[in-house]
Structure formats: structure tokens, C-alpha cells
């Protein structure tokens, strides 16, 4: 268990073990959210956003017929130079 103290102006220092666990770096944002049971969870906001994006885009490549690096390169070229 790690303990943090709240300063007079509401700031906390996240313990080093927790920063490592959440892969937090200077300038990162942390997300606080409350579960249905009342428990408050702290997570790395950037990592959370990436997970949401991955979920939102799941299956998109397959739906577009992209199955490998060559398909990606072709798509990039089409976007960059216009379709022939």
C-alpha cells in the first residue's frame, strides 16, 4: 500500500512505485473515476485514451481489406498523392 499526502492547495505527490506501475512521466495526466461500488480508481489518462481508441478501431483494418504492411503503404500513398 502507498500513501500520499494532500497539500494545502490540493496537490499530491504520486508515490514512485505507483508512477512506475502506471508508467507516469512528468507532465502526464492521471484519470480518477469512481466505480459503481464507490471505489475510486486512478489510471494513466494517456494509456486509457489509447485503449479506448484501440477498442473503437478494432476490426477497421480488416473491414478496409488491409492485411499487411504493403496494404498500409498503398493506403498512405493513395491519401498522400490521391487515387489514380
Long-range contacts (C-beta under 8 A, 24 or more apart in sequence): 18-42, 22-47, 23-47
